[in-house]
Amino acid sequence: MATQEFTTKQPAEAYAISFTFAAKLGAATIASATITAIDTTTLVDESLVVLDSVKQINAAQVVYGWVRAGTSGHDYLITCKVVATDTSIYELEGILPVLEIPTPIAGSSGGTRCVV
């Protein structure tokens, strides 16, 4: 299965993402799950910065992770590994792009300002 790409996140945003394992699990359910985040630019494990494991929810066939922070201009490889009730192990991955989107100045048309 190809790696999915999550929608672009701004560094200040924090919200849930999901990994659905239904197609892989069959009749089994998720016994445990671990989510990690690797900065694809530096190859450093940024799990403690980009993920909030306290807010992670493991449902029967879906894992909900919580993403936050991140460095603008960096992509993060988010990997979710589950152990199923039948002891099988599966992984799903997604790329989380982080990019600060500037807020337009009030009253501007979005163009470049030139002061002479």
C-alpha positions in Angstrom: 0.0 0.0 0.0 1.3 3.5 -0.9 2.1 6.0 1.8 -0.8 8.4 2.2 -0.3 12.2 2.4 -2.1 14.1 5.1 -3.3 17.7 4.5 -0.7 20.4 5.1 -0.6 21.5 8.8 0.5 24.8 10.2 3.0 24.7 13.1 0.4 26.2 15.6 -2.4 23.7 14.6 -3.1 20.6 16.7 -5.7 18.0 15.7 -6.4 14.2 15.2 -5.3 12.1 12.3 -6.4 8.5 11.7 -5.0 5.2 10.5 -7.6 2.6 9.4 -6.5 -1.0 9.6 -9.8 -2.7 8.7 -8.6 -4.0 5.3 -5.5 -5.6 7.0 -7.1 -6.9 10.3 -10.0 -9.0 9.0 -11.8 -10.3 12.1 -9.0 -9.3 14.5 -9.0 -6.0 16.3 -6.2 -3.7 17.6 -4.6 -4.8 20.8 -2.0 -2.1 21.0 -0.6 0.7 18.8 2.4 2.9 18.6 2.8 6.1 16.4 6.1 7.7 15.6 7.1 10.8 13.7 10.4 11.1 11.8 11.5 14.5 10.3 12.2 13.6 6.6 14.6 16.5 6.3 16.9 15.7 9.3 15.9 12.0 9.8 15.5 12.8 13.5 12.7 11.1 15.6 10.4 14.1 16.5 7.7 12.0 18.1 7.8 13.9 21.4 7.4 17.2 19.6 5.0 16.4 16.8 2.7 13.8 18.5 0.7 13.9 21.8 0.5 10.2 22.8 -1.8 11.1 25.7 -4.6 12.0 23.2 -4.1 8.8 21.1 -7.1 6.6 20.8 -7.0 3.0 19.8 -10.4 1.8 18.5 -11.2 -1.7 17.2 -9.8 -1.1 13.7 -8.7 2.5 13.7 -6.0 4.4 15.5 -6.5 8.2 16.1 -3.2 10.0 16.7 -2.9 13.7 17.7 -0.5 15.9 15.8 0.9 19.3 16.9 3.8 21.7 16.4 6.4 20.9 13.7 8.9 23.0 11.8 7.6 25.0 8.8 8.9 23.6 5.5 9.5 20.1 6.9 7.6 16.9 6.2 7.1 14.2 8.9 6.8 10.5 8.2 4.1 9.4 10.6 4.1 5.6 11.2 1.4 3.7 13.0 2.3 0.2 14.1 -0.4 -2.1 15.6 -0.3 -5.5 17.2 -3.6 -7.3 16.6 -5.5 -9.6 18.9 -4.4 -12.5 16.8 -0.7 -11.3 17.4 -0.2 -10.2 13.8 1.6 -6.9 13.3 0.8 -4.2 10.7 2.0 -0.7 9.8 0.5 2.2 7.9 2.4 5.4 7.1 1.6 8.9 6.0 3.5 12.1 5.2 2.5 15.2 7.2 3.7 18.4 5.6 4.1 21.4 7.9 4.0 24.8 6.4 3.3 28.2 8.0 0.8 30.1 5.8 1.2 33.8 6.2 -1.8 35.8 7.2 -2.6 38.6 4.7 -2.4 42.2 6.1 -5.8 43.6 6.6 -6.9 45.7 3.6 -4.3 44.3 1.3 -5.2 42.6 -2.0 -2.5 40.0 -1.4 -0.1 41.7 -3.8 3.4 42.9 -3.1 3.6 46.3 -1.4 6.1 48.8 -2.7 7.0 51.9 -0.7 8.8 54.7 -2.6 
